[in-house]
Amino acid sequence: MRLKVKNVTILCITGLAVSLSCIGCEGKEKYGKYTEEQMQQFGLPIRMSELPAPTGTSMALGVQSETITSDEILAITENILKPAAPTMPESTFKEKARPFIREAVRGKVTDILLYQEARKTAPENIDDMLDKAADAEIANFVASYGNDYALAERKIREKGMDWRSFREFQKKLIMTQSYLSSKFKDEKRFSQQQLRDFYDEYKHEIPEICSDSSVGFSVIDIQPDRLTANQVAEGEIPQAAAERIAGESMTELNNGADFIALAKQYHGPLAGIGGKVSPQKIEDTSLTEPYRSLKEQAVQMQPGQFAGPIMLDGHVFVLKLDTLQAGGCKPLDEVELLIEQLMRNQKRQRQYQQLVEKLIKKTDLAQMDRFTEFCVEQAYRQWGRS
């Protein structure tokens, strides 16, 4: 299985707003709850934005003593599926929607099973401990909105909760996090060879370690045939006027004029955004002309330098080099901490998946499949014809 890394965050258990000592583990190693970022490493779907209030009449799936409604599943997947539904035939939509809905159902089932497993191992006084921890989490939540209680309440209601349900959500989340942290024990240290092997295998997939050479540049695009009568002097042809304007722009820029403002005064598809071309890999040849030739000239310049007038394809350009990034990989000794954290995250992901698979086997998989299909049907019924 390949490592999936986009934006790497170095995670640390210390310094949490709320840490639970090991619940009910006298004489055992203590543990704290995972941060939200660490929980995302597991893909755990029990987050506030994914706990909307059920509405209307819907089918329910029983998971031991709790239920999941089809309304909940549709609310979780609405932002992804609703915009696509009217644009597809029914069979195509269902084929595309099924994996998203199946994952949402599986996630909700997993939430319930993990929480129930956590309850089994909790001490008798767990509710008192959770009340205190939830109080602290709620206080932190209100503080995150400048201690504006009304604003914090509005944000909670936007997620389909009130203070009571938000409090219960926090208690479940804290208990589940603590249960997971008790199940997943990190190795104290990885060997140097383990770090080296991981680095060699995955370094090109981690932008913080290896990057491609790239160039970013901006252009003022002056098109002779689009100049106004006021921009072309008496007796001057449009091409000469464009070259003159480009030369004048160069003088203004060297005297401190704003490049973006000048670019917006003229032409081309990039004028509205100040002429900026997004950073491109130097070896990438996908740019069309005249931008490919401008890119080739830009890599010969220094960041912040201007060049012009440049005549290409009937246009007259002024070019600015914004960024020039040399590619390459950082040596292992510079990223060893990052590698170690990624290895721990990868191990947690494997442990989490193993735990989830074990729990899921205890459920009625056929009933889950039937419930998933019902949700798929409901999704198209509600959104495909809206």
C-alpha positions as CSV (number, residue, x, y, z in Angstrom):
1,M,0.0,0.0,0.0
2,R,1.4,3.3,-1.0
3,L,1.7,6.2,1.4
4,K,-0.8,8.9,0.7
5,V,0.6,12.3,1.7
6,K,-0.5,15.7,0.5
7,N,0.1,18.2,3.3
8,V,2.2,16.7,6.0
9,T,1.5,17.9,9.5
10,I,3.9,17.0,12.3
11,L,1.6,15.8,15.1
12,C,2.3,15.9,18.8
13,I,0.2,14.6,21.7
14,T,1.7,17.1,24.2
15,G,0.1,20.6,24.8
16,L,-3.5,19.5,24.2
17,A,-6.3,21.7,25.5
18,V,-7.8,18.7,27.2
19,S,-5.9,15.5,28.1
20,L,-7.5,12.6,29.8
21,S,-5.3,10.5,32.1
22,C,-5.7,6.8,31.4
23,I,-9.4,6.2,32.2
24,G,-9.7,3.2,34.6
25,C,-6.1,2.0,34.3
26,E,-4.6,2.0,37.7
27,G,-1.0,1.3,37.6
28,K,-0.9,1.3,33.8
29,E,0.7,3.6,31.4
30,K,-1.2,6.9,31.0
31,Y,-2.5,8.2,27.8
32,G,-4.1,11.3,26.4
33,K,-6.7,11.9,23.8
34,Y,-5.7,12.4,20.2
35,T,-5.8,15.7,18.5
36,E,-8.3,16.3,15.7
37,E,-5.4,16.1,13.2
38,Q,-4.4,12.8,14.6
39,M,-7.9,11.5,14.4
40,Q,-8.0,12.5,10.8
41,Q,-5.0,10.2,10.2
42,F,-7.4,7.4,11.0
43,G,-10.2,8.7,8.8
44,L,-12.5,8.6,11.8
45,P,-15.8,10.2,10.7
46,I,-17.0,11.2,14.2
47,R,-16.6,14.9,13.7
48,M,-19.1,17.7,14.4
49,S,-19.6,18.6,10.8
50,E,-20.7,15.0,10.1
51,L,-23.4,14.8,12.8
52,P,-26.4,16.6,11.2
53,A,-29.8,16.3,12.7
54,P,-32.1,13.8,11.0
55,T,-35.1,15.3,9.2
56,G,-38.2,13.8,7.7
57,T,-39.1,10.1,7.3
58,S,-36.2,7.8,6.6
59,M,-35.1,4.2,6.9
60,A,-33.1,3.3,10.0
61,L,-30.2,0.8,10.4
62,G,-29.9,-0.7,13.9
63,V,-26.4,-1.1,15.3
64,Q,-26.7,-2.9,18.6
65,S,-28.5,-0.3,20.8
66,E,-28.3,2.6,18.4
67,T,-29.7,3.5,15.0
68,I,-28.5,5.4,11.9
69,T,-31.0,7.0,9.6
70,S,-30.8,7.4,5.9
71,D,-31.3,11.2,6.4
72,E,-28.1,11.3,8.4
73,I,-26.2,9.5,5.6
74,L,-27.6,11.8,2.9
75,A,-26.7,14.9,5.0
76,I,-23.1,13.7,5.2
77,T,-22.8,13.1,1.5
78,E,-25.0,16.0,0.2
79,N,-22.2,18.5,-0.6
80,I,-20.5,15.9,-2.8
81,L,-23.4,14.2,-4.4
82,K,-26.3,16.7,-4.7
83,P,-24.6,19.0,-7.3
84,A,-23.7,16.0,-9.5
85,A,-27.1,14.2,-9.4
86,P,-29.1,16.4,-11.9
87,T,-26.2,16.1,-14.5
88,M,-26.1,12.3,-14.7
89,P,-28.4,9.5,-15.8
90,E,-29.8,7.6,-12.9
91,S,-27.6,4.5,-13.4
92,T,-24.4,6.6,-13.7
93,F,-25.2,8.6,-10.6
94,K,-25.9,5.5,-8.6
95,E,-22.7,3.9,-9.7
96,K,-20.7,7.0,-8.7
97,A,-22.6,7.7,-5.5
98,R,-22.5,4.2,-4.1
99,P,-18.8,4.2,-2.9
100,F,-19.4,7.6,-1.1
101,I,-22.5,6.4,0.6
102,R,-21.1,3.0,1.5
103,E,-18.1,4.8,3.2
104,A,-20.5,7.1,5.1
105,V,-22.5,4.2,6.4
106,R,-19.4,2.3,7.3
107,G,-18.1,5.3,9.1
108,K,-21.2,5.8,11.2
109,V,-21.3,2.1,12.1
110,T,-17.7,2.3,13.1
111,D,-18.3,5.4,15.3
112,I,-21.0,3.5,17.2
113,L,-19.0,0.3,17.6
114,L,-15.9,2.1,18.8
115,Y,-17.9,4.0,21.3
116,Q,-19.6,0.9,22.6
117,E,-16.2,-0.9,22.9
118,A,-14.9,2.1,24.8
119,R,-17.8,1.9,27.2
120,K,-17.1,-1.7,28.0
121,T,-13.6,-0.9,29.3
122,A,-14.5,2.3,31.1
123,P,-14.6,2.5,34.9
124,E,-17.8,3.1,36.9
125,N,-17.0,6.8,37.4
126,I,-16.5,7.4,33.7
127,D,-19.5,9.8,33.4
128,D,-18.1,12.2,36.0
129,M,-14.7,12.2,34.3
130,L,-16.3,12.8,30.9
131,D,-18.5,15.6,32.3
132,K,-15.4,17.5,33.4
133,A,-13.6,16.8,30.1
134,A,-16.6,17.9,28.1
135,D,-16.9,21.1,30.2
136,A,-13.3,21.9,29.3
137,E,-13.9,21.2,25.6
138,I,-17.0,23.4,25.5
139,A,-15.1,26.2,27.2
140,N,-12.4,26.0,24.6
141,F,-15.0,25.9,21.8
142,V,-16.6,29.1,23.1
143,A,-13.2,30.7,23.6
144,S,-12.4,30.0,20.0
145,Y,-15.2,32.4,19.0
146,G,-13.9,35.2,21.3
147,N,-16.0,34.0,24.2
148,D,-19.0,35.1,22.2
149,Y,-21.6,32.6,23.6
150,A,-24.3,33.6,21.0
151,L,-21.9,33.2,18.1
152,A,-20.7,29.8,19.4
153,E,-24.3,28.7,19.8
154,R,-25.1,29.7,16.3
155,K,-22.2,27.7,14.9
156,I,-23.4,24.6,16.8
157,R,-27.0,25.0,15.5
158,E,-25.6,25.3,12.0
159,K,-24.3,21.7,12.5
160,G,-27.8,20.5,13.6
161,M,-27.1,20.5,17.3
162,D,-28.0,22.3,20.5
163,W,-25.8,22.6,23.6
164,R,-27.1,19.3,25.0
165,S,-26.4,17.3,21.9
166,F,-23.0,19.0,21.4
167,R,-22.1,18.1,24.9
168,E,-23.0,14.5,24.4
169,F,-21.1,14.5,21.1
170,Q,-18.0,15.8,22.9
171,K,-18.3,13.1,25.6
172,K,-18.5,10.4,23.0
173,L,-15.6,11.8,21.0
174,I,-13.4,12.1,24.1
175,M,-14.1,8.5,25.2
176,T,-13.5,7.2,21.6
177,Q,-10.2,9.1,21.3
178,S,-9.0,7.8,24.7
179,Y,-10.0,4.3,23.8
180,L,-8.0,4.5,20.6
181,S,-5.0,5.9,22.3
182,S,-5.0,3.0,24.7
183,K,-5.1,0.5,21.9
184,F,-2.4,2.0,19.7
185,K,1.0,2.0,21.3
186,D,3.9,3.6,19.4
187,E,7.3,2.1,19.1
188,K,9.7,4.1,21.4
189,R,12.2,4.5,18.6
190,F,12.6,3.5,15.0
191,S,16.0,2.2,13.9
192,Q,18.2,4.3,11.6
193,Q,17.8,1.7,8.9
194,Q,14.0,1.8,9.3
195,L,14.0,5.6,8.8
196,R,16.3,5.2,5.8
197,D,14.1,2.6,4.2
198,F,11.0,4.7,4.6
199,Y,12.8,7.8,3.3
200,D,14.1,6.0,0.2
201,E,10.6,4.5,-0.6
202,Y,8.4,7.5,0.0
203,K,10.5,10.7,-0.2
204,H,9.3,11.6,-3.7
205,E,5.6,11.5,-2.5
206,I,6.2,14.0,0.2
207,P,6.4,17.6,-1.0
208,E,8.0,18.7,2.3
209,I,11.0,16.5,1.4
210,C,11.3,16.5,-2.4
211,S,10.1,19.1,-4.8
212,D,10.3,19.7,-8.5
213,S,12.0,22.7,-10.0
214,S,9.4,25.4,-10.7
215,V,9.0,28.8,-12.1
216,G,6.3,31.4,-11.6
217,F,6.0,34.5,-13.8
218,S,3.7,37.4,-14.7
219,V,3.1,39.2,-18.0
220,I,1.7,42.5,-19.2
221,D,0.1,41.6,-22.5
222,I,-0.2,44.5,-25.0
223,Q,-2.1,43.6,-28.2
224,P,-1.6,46.2,-31.0
225,D,-5.0,45.6,-32.6
226,R,-6.8,46.3,-29.3
227,L,-5.1,49.6,-28.5
228,T,-7.5,52.6,-28.5
229,A,-7.1,55.7,-30.7
230,N,-5.8,57.6,-27.7
231,Q,-3.0,55.0,-27.1
232,V,-1.7,55.2,-30.7
233,A,0.1,58.5,-31.4
234,E,-0.5,60.4,-34.7
235,G,1.4,58.8,-37.5
236,E,2.2,55.7,-35.4
237,I,1.3,52.2,-36.4
238,P,-0.3,50.0,-33.6
239,Q,2.7,47.6,-33.5
240,A,5.1,50.5,-32.8
241,A,2.6,52.0,-30.2
242,A,2.5,48.6,-28.4
243,E,6.3,48.5,-28.3
244,R,6.5,52.1,-27.0
245,I,3.9,51.4,-24.3
246,A,5.9,48.3,-23.2
247,G,9.1,50.4,-23.0
248,E,7.2,53.0,-20.9
249,S,5.9,50.3,-18.7
250,M,9.4,49.0,-18.1
251,T,10.5,52.5,-17.0
252,E,7.5,52.7,-14.6
253,L,8.2,49.3,-13.1
254,N,11.9,50.1,-12.6
255,N,10.7,53.2,-10.7
256,G,8.5,51.2,-8.4
257,A,5.1,51.0,-10.3
258,D,2.8,48.1,-9.4
259,F,3.0,45.3,-11.9
260,I,-0.5,43.9,-11.2
261,A,-2.1,47.3,-11.7
262,L,-0.3,47.8,-15.1
263,A,-1.2,44.3,-16.3
264,K,-4.9,45.0,-15.6
265,Q,-4.8,48.0,-17.9
266,Y,-4.1,45.9,-21.0
267,H,-5.1,42.7,-22.7
268,G,-5.0,38.9,-22.7
269,P,-6.8,36.2,-20.7
270,L,-4.7,36.9,-17.6
271,A,-5.2,40.7,-17.4
272,G,-8.0,40.4,-14.9
273,I,-5.7,38.6,-12.4
274,G,-2.8,40.9,-12.9
275,G,-1.1,38.8,-15.5
276,K,0.0,36.1,-13.1
277,V,0.8,32.6,-14.4
278,S,0.6,30.0,-11.7
279,P,3.9,28.2,-10.9
280,Q,4.9,25.6,-13.5
281,K,7.3,22.7,-13.3
282,I,10.3,23.7,-15.4
283,E,10.3,20.4,-17.2
284,D,6.6,20.6,-18.0
285,T,5.9,21.3,-21.6
286,S,2.1,21.6,-21.4
287,L,1.9,25.4,-21.6
288,T,0.7,26.7,-25.0
289,E,2.4,29.5,-26.9
290,P,3.2,32.3,-26.3
291,Y,3.5,31.3,-22.6
292,R,5.8,28.4,-23.3
293,S,8.4,30.8,-24.8
294,L,7.8,33.3,-22.0
295,K,8.5,30.6,-19.5
296,E,11.7,29.7,-21.3
297,Q,12.9,33.3,-21.0
298,A,11.7,33.6,-17.4
299,V,14.0,30.8,-16.2
300,Q,17.0,32.8,-17.4
301,M,16.0,35.7,-15.2
302,Q,16.4,36.6,-11.5
303,P,13.4,36.7,-9.2
304,G,11.8,40.2,-9.3
305,Q,13.5,41.1,-12.6
306,F,11.6,42.6,-15.6
307,A,12.2,42.0,-19.3
308,G,10.6,43.7,-22.3
309,P,9.5,44.6,-24.8
310,I,9.2,40.9,-26.0
311,M,7.4,40.3,-29.3
312,L,5.6,37.0,-29.7
313,D,2.7,35.9,-31.8
314,G,1.7,39.5,-32.6
315,H,1.7,40.5,-29.0
316,V,4.1,42.7,-27.1
317,F,4.9,41.5,-23.6
318,V,6.6,42.8,-20.4
319,L,7.7,39.8,-18.4
320,K,8.4,39.5,-14.6
321,L,9.9,36.6,-12.9
322,D,8.0,36.0,-9.6
323,T,9.6,32.8,-8.3
324,L,12.3,30.3,-9.4
325,Q,12.5,27.3,-7.2
326,A,15.2,24.7,-7.5
327,G,14.1,21.2,-7.1
328,G,15.6,18.4,-5.1
329,C,15.3,16.4,-1.9
330,K,16.3,17.3,1.6
331,P,18.8,14.9,3.2
332,L,17.5,12.4,5.7
333,D,19.2,14.1,8.7
334,E,17.1,17.3,8.0
335,V,13.8,15.5,7.9
336,E,14.3,12.7,10.4
337,L,11.7,14.0,12.8
338,L,9.1,14.3,10.0
339,I,9.9,10.8,8.8
340,E,9.5,9.4,12.3
341,Q,6.1,11.1,12.7
342,L,5.0,9.8,9.3
343,M,6.0,6.3,10.2
344,R,4.1,6.5,13.5
345,N,1.0,7.8,11.6
346,Q,1.3,5.0,9.1
347,K,1.4,2.5,11.9
348,R,-1.6,4.0,13.6
349,Q,-3.5,3.9,10.3
350,R,-2.8,0.1,10.0
351,Q,-3.8,-0.5,13.6
352,Y,-6.9,1.5,13.2
353,Q,-7.9,-0.4,10.0
354,Q,-7.3,-3.7,11.7
355,L,-9.4,-2.7,14.7
356,V,-12.2,-1.5,12.4
357,E,-12.2,-4.6,10.3
358,K,-12.5,-6.7,13.5
359,L,-15.5,-4.7,14.7
360,I,-17.2,-4.6,11.4
361,K,-17.2,-8.4,11.2
362,K,-19.5,-8.3,14.3
363,T,-22.2,-6.5,12.3
364,D,-24.9,-7.7,9.8
365,L,-23.1,-6.9,6.6
366,A,-26.0,-7.9,4.4
367,Q,-28.2,-5.4,6.3
368,M,-25.6,-2.7,5.9
369,D,-25.6,-3.4,2.1
370,R,-29.4,-3.1,2.0
371,F,-29.3,0.1,3.9
372,T,-26.6,1.5,1.6
373,E,-28.7,0.7,-1.4
374,F,-31.8,2.4,0.1
375,C,-29.7,5.5,0.7
376,V,-28.4,5.4,-2.9
377,E,-32.0,5.3,-4.1
378,Q,-33.1,8.1,-1.8
379,A,-30.2,10.2,-3.0
380,Y,-31.3,10.1,-6.6
381,R,-34.9,10.4,-5.7
382,Q,-34.2,13.6,-3.7
383,W,-31.5,15.2,-5.8
384,G,-31.6,13.7,-9.3
385,R,-35.0,15.3,-10.1
386,S,-34.6,18.5,-8.0
